[in-house]
């Protein structure tokens, strides 16, 4: 899923209409909230928000009609439970005024938000250490990436990451990293060493075609801190049922593919098997070859 979101993000960010990533703070009724939007155009927006008392991000479906931005909350069954509505929405505005309404329109609360930060790409801006809330969180922790940009760089980059405790907002850890900026979904969660404890990863970079890499951090229950795993590979997928890690590295428009399978021992990736596939014009398909024939 993250690869699909990544490809969409890169496509939109590289169009002339690409606009900004913004964070707002204010109130929904009497409750303090933070709302993060990623506006590619005035009619194409991704958003999520948190109640500051709980710090669990809520991903929202977006609907824009007649300049009204409607952000839909849904439960795990996909049913709409409420909506945040902002008439006269402008992605480059200084704030947002609107209202929250439940699914059957029996409850309605005002929303008033001010824009705290805006991340724009280009050659005319620079900054250091802007915190951007992420859409993924664990049961106990939420994440903010640290975004920096110099005048010489067209795109901003992730220069660090903060891990915070839900409810108290206490800073648990700060990590120095250098990664490509996706924005709202730079951080993902999963059980990467199959020990039953939730870990997290940070999207690192994209390469040829669908190839990507991430940095994987494992949770140590003894120290109650996260540490960098050293897991490395291209487009890694983690299978919790088989407790195997699968890697697929392809190039040359998909005509050359390496697939590897790993197990985890003592928090290390151990190669189980690997295969090389090359395009065969006669078979009109990928055909397995010796590993030394792969790129």
Secondary structure, 3 states (H helix, E strand, C coil): CHHHHHHHHHHHHCCCCCCEEEEEEEEECCEEEEEEEEEEECCEEEEEEEECCCCCCEEEEEEEECCEEEEEEECCCCCEEEEEEECCCCCCCCEEEEEEEECCCCCEEEEEEEEEEEECCCCCCCEEEEEEEEEEECCCEEEEEEEEECCCCCCCEEEEEEEEECCCCCEEEEEEEEEECCCCCCEEEECCCCCCCCEEEEEEEECCCCCEEEEEEEEECCCCEEEECCCCCCCCEEECCCCEEEEEEEECCCCEEEEEEEEEECCEEEEEEEEEEEEECCCCEEEEECHHHCC
